[in-house]
């Protein structure tokens, strides 16, 4: 894995100190979301990289204002099918 050095303005650093999310996590989440939206990573890969569940990654997208319209249609259909199967088995 390559390392990247980023200079962060003090105002951004201070705002992250006030929030529960640290800068490293925020940058990592942002980059993973960016790579997903650009079609370089699947939802499942994103969840694995961030060490969260598939559902938690979807919730992360929604919390950042990314609607279902921004999701890959085949992955969305696969997820919806899985959810229907789970609901039908109850």
N, C-alpha and C positions, 0 to 999 in steps of 0.2 A: 504494500500500500504506500502511496506517495504521501508526503507530508506537505502541507501548505501553511505558510505563515501569513497571518492577516493582522493588520493594524486596526484596532477598534477605537473609535472616538470615545472620549471619556463619558460623554452623555449617554451613549449606548451602554457602556459598561455599568454606569451608575443605575440605569433603569433596570438592567438585569439583576443587579444586586438587590433591588427592592422586590423583585418577583421571585417565585419559587423555582423558576427554571434557570439553570446556569447557562453561561454563554456557549460553552462547548455543546451542550445538549441542544440549545436553540439553533445553533449553526448546523449541527448534524441533521436535525429534523428538517430544517429549511432546505438543505441540499438534497436530502432524500426525497422530499416532496417535489422539488424542482426536477430531479431525475425521473421521477414517476410521471410527472406531467409532460415531460418531453419524450416519454415512451421508452426510456432506457432501462427502467426497472418495473417489474410487476408488483401488484399489491402485496403478494406473498413475500417477495424479495425485500420490499420495503419494511414489512413487519419484522422479518428475520434480522435485518441490519440494525433496526432500532430495539431489538429484543422485546417486542411487544406482540400481542395477538393481532390477528387479521382485523378483528372488530375494533381493537384499540386504534389501529392505524386509520380505519375508516372514520372513527370518532375524531381523530386528530385532524384529518382532512376537513371534516365538517366544522370543527372548532376554528379552523383557519378560513372559513367562508368558502371552501371549495365544494361546489354543488355536485350532485350526481352527474350532471351534464359533463363535468370535467373528467369523469372516470372512463376508463377503457370499456367499451360496450361488451366485449366478450367476457371480460372479467366480471363486470357487473352482472351479466346474465348468469354466469356460473355461480356467483355469490347468492343471487336471488333464488336460483334453483336449489342451492344447498339450504337456504333458510326455509324454503317451502317444504323440503323433505323433513327438516327438523320439526316444523310445525305440524306436518301431517302425521308424524310418528307419535305425537303427544296424545 
